[in-house]
Amino acid sequence: MKKNKKMLRNLLIIAVVIYLVFVFINQQKTLNQYSKNAEDLNQQIASEKATNEQLNQQKDNVNSLEFIEEMAREKLDMYYPNERIYMDQGM
């Protein structure tokens, strides 16, 4: 009788330890995944901040004379009078 109680108690302790190890491993996997997601999101935030900075600089330059001249040349094919434009017809 005492051996059965002792054996049952030992089995219960082993079962509890195995359960705790299983829970710990699952929680560790979840924490690692959350950490990876956090790193990915931080990289995405940094990338978006850099893009935002570029857009803010471009917004500040929209009214500058150089930007207007560049856009007129590139988008509208406008040039100064008596300015020679060379185009490569080979392609």
C-alpha positions, -999 to +999 in steps of 0.1 A: +000+000+000+028+024+009+046+015-023+015+022-043+011+057-027+048+064-031+048+052-067+016+072-075+031+103-059+063+099-079+043+094-111+023+125-103+054+145-097+069+133-130+037+142-148+037+177-133+074+182-142+068+170-178+038+193-181+057+223-168+086+216-192+061+213-221+045+246-211+078+263-207+090+252-242+058+264-258+060+297-240+096+301-251+087+294-287+059+320-285+082+346-269+108+340-296+082+345-323+070+377-307+106+390-305+112+382-342+079+400-350+089+430-329+123+432-347+106+430-381+082+457-371+110+479-358+128+475-391+096+484-410+091+514-388+127+526-395+122+521-432+089+540-432+105+568-412+132+571-438+106+572-466+087+598-446+119+620-443+124+617-481+088+627-488+091+657-464+123+669-481+106+665-515+076+684-502+098+712-490+115+713-524+083+714-545+082+752-546+119+756-554+129+769-588+153+740-594+126+714-588+101+732-610+127+734-638+136+697-634+100+686-636+094+708-666+123+692-684+116+656-674+078+654-674+068+681-699+098+681-722+101+718-719+135+735-726+150+770-727+148+788-761+179+783-782+189+753-761+201+723-781+188+689-771+205+658-784+184+626-786+198+591-792+177+576-820+197+543-820+176+526-794 
